[in-house]
Amino acid sequence: MKKLTILLTLLLAVTLTVNAQNEVTNPTQEKVIKKVSNDTYTVEIKNIDGLLIQKGEYFRSGNDLIPNGTWILYAHNSTDILTRIKYDKGQQLWLETKIDGQFKRMDNDAIKIHQLETKIASLEKRIDSLD
């Protein structure tokens, strides 16, 4: 049960972090992107009070900016790191999130397996409801 709780927490962190990286929909947040080199950009997302929520790096591939390097998600109104995700030009390599004061890491394969297990369970539930 503890393992399932950890996996669900990590999956939630992945979902929230990926969504936050790609789109800021809350008008009380400020997303600042700065060009570092020809293909590298830094990004900082701050809340209405100017506190850093998230920071990371983008790599330019054609006209697209894709996550690269280590992205950091901070705890609410704090400088404490909640989640770190490592990308290599858009490819997620691993995810670490703080659970009970310690970082737990999942590699990309473990994340994909968990996502597939969740999807299978959802599909099985839909099939059962058709009967």
C-alpha positions as CSV (number, residue, x, y, z in Angstrom):
1,M,0.0,0.0,0.0
2,K,2.9,2.4,0.8
3,K,4.4,1.7,-2.6
4,L,1.1,2.5,-4.3
5,T,0.8,5.7,-2.4
6,I,4.3,6.7,-3.4
7,L,3.7,5.9,-7.0
8,L,0.4,7.8,-7.1
9,T,2.1,10.8,-5.5
10,L,4.9,10.7,-8.1
11,L,2.4,10.4,-10.9
12,L,0.5,13.4,-9.6
13,A,3.7,15.4,-9.3
14,V,4.7,14.4,-12.9
15,T,1.3,15.5,-14.2
16,L,1.3,18.8,-12.4
17,T,4.8,19.6,-13.3
18,V,4.5,18.8,-17.0
19,N,1.3,20.8,-17.2
20,A,2.9,23.7,-15.4
21,Q,5.9,23.7,-17.7
22,N,3.9,23.9,-20.8
23,E,1.2,26.3,-20.0
24,V,0.6,28.9,-17.3
25,T,-3.2,29.6,-17.3
26,N,-3.4,31.4,-14.0
27,P,-3.2,35.2,-14.6
28,T,-1.6,35.6,-11.2
29,Q,1.5,33.8,-12.4
30,E,4.4,35.3,-14.4
31,K,6.4,33.2,-16.8
32,V,9.8,34.8,-17.8
33,I,11.8,33.2,-20.5
34,K,15.4,34.5,-21.2
35,K,17.6,33.5,-24.1
36,V,21.0,32.1,-22.8
37,S,22.5,30.9,-26.1
38,N,21.3,30.1,-29.7
39,D,19.3,27.1,-28.6
40,T,19.0,27.5,-24.8
41,Y,16.5,29.4,-22.8
42,T,15.9,29.7,-19.0
43,V,12.4,30.0,-17.6
44,E,11.1,31.1,-14.2
45,I,7.5,31.0,-13.2
46,K,6.6,33.2,-10.2
47,N,3.4,33.8,-8.3
48,I,1.6,37.1,-7.8
49,D,3.9,37.8,-4.8
50,G,7.0,37.3,-6.9
51,L,7.9,34.0,-5.3
52,L,9.5,31.4,-7.5
53,I,7.1,28.5,-8.2
54,Q,9.1,26.7,-10.9
55,K,12.3,27.1,-12.9
56,G,13.9,25.2,-15.7
57,E,15.5,25.3,-19.1
58,Y,14.2,25.0,-22.6
59,F,16.0,23.8,-25.7
60,R,15.0,25.2,-29.1
61,S,14.2,22.6,-31.7
62,G,13.1,24.4,-34.9
63,N,10.2,26.7,-33.8
64,D,9.5,24.7,-30.6
65,L,10.8,25.1,-27.1
66,I,11.2,21.7,-25.4
67,P,12.1,21.0,-21.7
68,N,15.8,20.4,-21.1
69,G,18.0,20.1,-18.1
70,T,16.7,19.9,-14.5
71,W,13.3,21.5,-13.8
72,I,12.5,22.4,-10.2
73,L,9.1,22.8,-8.7
74,Y,9.0,24.6,-5.3
75,A,6.5,24.0,-2.4
76,H,3.8,26.6,-2.0
77,N,5.1,29.9,-0.8
78,S,8.5,28.4,0.1
79,T,12.0,27.9,-1.2
80,D,11.8,24.2,-0.4
81,I,12.2,22.0,-3.4
82,L,9.2,19.7,-3.9
83,T,9.9,18.0,-7.2
84,R,12.8,17.8,-9.7
85,I,12.6,16.4,-13.2
86,K,15.6,15.8,-15.5
87,Y,15.1,16.2,-19.3
88,D,17.4,15.6,-22.2
89,K,16.0,17.7,-25.1
90,G,12.4,16.8,-24.3
91,Q,13.0,13.2,-23.2
92,Q,12.2,12.8,-19.5
93,L,15.0,10.8,-17.8
94,W,13.8,10.8,-14.2
95,L,11.6,12.4,-11.6
96,E,12.3,13.0,-7.9
97,T,9.7,14.2,-5.4
98,K,9.9,14.8,-1.7
99,I,7.8,12.3,0.3
100,D,8.0,12.4,4.1
101,G,11.1,14.7,3.9
102,Q,13.1,12.4,1.6
103,F,13.4,12.5,-2.2
104,K,12.0,9.4,-4.0
105,R,13.2,8.8,-7.6
106,M,11.5,7.1,-10.5
107,D,13.2,6.6,-13.8
108,N,11.4,7.1,-17.0
109,D,10.6,3.4,-17.5
110,A,8.9,3.2,-14.0
111,I,6.8,6.2,-14.8
112,K,5.7,4.8,-18.1
113,I,4.8,1.4,-16.5
114,H,2.8,3.1,-13.8
115,Q,0.9,5.3,-16.4
116,L,0.1,2.2,-18.5
117,E,-1.1,0.3,-15.4
118,T,-3.4,3.2,-14.6
119,K,-4.7,3.3,-18.1
120,I,-5.3,-0.4,-18.2
121,A,-7.3,-0.2,-14.9
122,S,-9.4,2.6,-16.3
123,L,-10.1,0.7,-19.5
124,E,-11.0,-2.4,-17.5
125,K,-13.4,-0.3,-15.5
126,R,-15.1,1.0,-18.6
127,I,-15.4,-2.5,-20.1
128,D,-17.0,-3.7,-16.9
129,S,-19.5,-0.9,-17.0
130,L,-20.6,-1.9,-20.5
131,D,-21.7,-5.4,-19.3
